[in-house]
């Protein structure tokens, strides 16, 4: 499997950033701020993207849950140790993630019904609480590889913030 041009550029861009300090996460300062923002979605908001707000939250919940239980499909180890790790280093240094906002997690179950917002809100809030309280071994990310709890926290916050770009007033 060959690397795409974007993957090569991401890896090259990450090299000089390896020793840089992590930037603040742009969007959510911590898990409590993310939970508060999600709780505020009960009415008057929608997604401007391909996925409904419920599907976006369901996707975020899957990612958080899989960090504790294991992702259903993994990129090859070589990818996770090179391109994936480099991409995460870039995101961490910038304090922001940029990824395709309508790409499902490989092997993940189908997302919730587009109009299941209360259920999706409950699921992602539970996933965030469970993650915050979790003291077990975290599972490798399907693309970024091994992440410790602080890095997984950053990844989840950046992931939510990236998707939050599509949250608009209804």
Beta strands, then each sheet from edge to edge (+ up, - down):
strand 1: 45-47
strand 2: 167-169
sheet 1: 1+ 2-
end
